[in-house]
Amino acid sequence: MRRGSLVLLVVVGIIVIAGMFVYGSFKSAQNQMVQKQENVSSKWSDVDVNLQRRADLIPNLVETVKGFTKEENSVFADIANARAGLLSASTPQDKIRANGTLDSAFGRLLALTENYPQLRSSDQFMRLQDELSGTENRIAVSRRYYNQAVQDYNTFIGQFPNSIWANILGFHRNDAYFQASEASRTAPNVKF
């Protein structure tokens, strides 16, 4: 074999091996991006199920509170509107915003119950509040898992060379994180 043919064969071999490496990296990154994106969707579904569970419990709690209070219609209207907003929201970003509105309205309802000791001691109210407390815990856990999945996905598509493959394949950063409300970031003023 001539020296020129040998050099050409080595160069072609190197190009083929490099091409296989690049293709393998591309396919591996693509598969992982799809898996991570599906994980985000799955974790969002968990959040959505728990938000729906809470939205289904709230009317029962509102009706129980209405039985004890007659003049607090604005609070009930706010909750009904916030709940309707949550149920009609279609994207994670919209649901996250609507959930914040519902949290705020629901907080006003719970503050209202402080004025009615007989309500707070009713068996039905206590049972509903326990169910709601359990649901709130489920929501907190599913939010945490969802945020972790979004962070994992964003980190993966932001790293080199995955960022190149993500741009080619059309995978984009997901910024639909749950964040603490402004009210929860302020420490309560406790006086002894």
N, C-alpha and C positions, 0 to 999 in steps of 0.2 A: 504494500500500500504506500502510496506516496505521502509525503509529509503534508502537503496541502489538503489532501482528502482527510487525513487524520485530524488536522486542526478544525476543519469544517465539521466533522463528525462530533468532536468534543464540544464545539460551540453550539451545535444543534442540540446535543444532549443536555447541556447546561440550560439552554433556553426552554427545552421541554420540561426539565426538572423544576425550573423556576416557575414556569407556567402552571405546573401541577400544584406547586406550593401555594401560589396566589389563588388558584381556583379552590383548593382545599380550604384556605383561610376564608375566602368569600362564602363558600357553602356553609362552613361551620358557623361563621358570624350570622349568616342569614337564618339558619336554623335556631340559633340561640336568641336572636332578636324576636323571631316569631314566638318562641316558647316564653320569653319574658313578657312580651306584649299580651299573650294569652293569660299569663299569670296575673297581670294587672287587671285584665277583664274579669277574671275569676274572683279576685279579691274585691273588685268593685261590686260584683254581684252579691258577695257576702254583706257588704255595707248596705247595698240597696235593699236586701231582704230585711235586715234589721231596722232600717229606716221605715220600711213599709209596716213592719210589726209595731213600731212605736206609733206611727200614724194611725194604725187601726185601734190601738189602745186609747189614744187621746180622746176620741168622742165619748167613750164610756166614762172616762174620768171627768170630762166636762159636764156630762149629764148628771153625774153624782154631785158635783160641786153646784150645779144650777139648782138642784133640789134644796140646797141650804142657803143659797144667795139669790136674791131677786134683782138687785139693782146694778149688777156688774156686767151689763151687756157688752160694753166696749171690749173687755178682755176676751169674752167668748167670740165676738166677731173677729178680733185679731187672730185668735187661734184658728178659727175656721178658714180665714183667708190664707194664713200661713200654711196650713195643712193642704189646702187646695193648690197652693203654689208648689209645694213639695211633690204632690201627686202628679201635677201636670208637667213638671220639669223633665226634660228628656236627656240632657247631657250631664256628665258628672259635674262639670263646673256649675251648671244651673242648679243641680240638686244640692251641691255644697252650699251655694248662696241661699237657697230656699230653706235648707236645714238650719242655717244660722238665724233666719227670720223666725222659724218655728221655735228654736231654742229660746229666743228672746221672749216671744209671746207666751210660751209655756212657763218660763221663769216668772212672768207676771201672774200667771194663774196660781202657781205654787205659793207665791208671796201672798196672794189674796187668801189662800186657805189658812194662813196664820191667824187671820181675824175671826175664824170660826172654829173654836175648839171642839164643838160637838161634831163637826164635819171630820176633823182629823181623827176623832176616836171611832168613827163609824167603820164597821167591819168591811163594807164594800170599798170604801175609800182606801183603807189600809191594804186590802188585797190588791187593788188596782195599782196603788203606789209601789207595792212590792214587785208586782209584775213589771211595772215601768222601770223600776230601779234595776232589775235584772236585764231588761232590754237595753237600758243605757250602758250597762257594763259590756254587753255584747257589741253594741255600737262602738264603744271605745276600743275594744280589742280588734274588731274588724277594721276600724279606721287605721289603727296602728299597722296592721298587716298590709293594708292597702298602700299606705304611705311608704312602707318598706319595699313593696313590690315596684312602686313607681320610681323610688330612688334607685333600686337595683337596675331597672330598665334604663333610666336616664344615664346612670354611670356607665353601663355597658355600651350604649350607643355613642357616648361621648369620648370613649377611649380610642386611641389609635391602634390599629387601623380600622376598628369598627366604625368610627365616625365617617370614614370614606365610604364604606359599604352601606352604612345607614343612609347617607345622602343619595347614593346611586339607587338604592332600593326603595326610597321614599319613607323611611322610618324617621319620625320627628320626635323631639323632646315632648314629654307629657308633663305639664305644670299643674295638673289638677290635684294638688295636695290638699288635705284637710289641715287647717291651722286653728290654733286656739283663738277664741274670740277676744276682742279687746277687753271686754269686761273681766274675763278670767285671768288676764295678765296683771290686773291691779290687785294688790294684796288687800284683803278686807281689813277694815279698821275695827279691831277688837278692843273693847274697854272692859276692865275688870272692876 
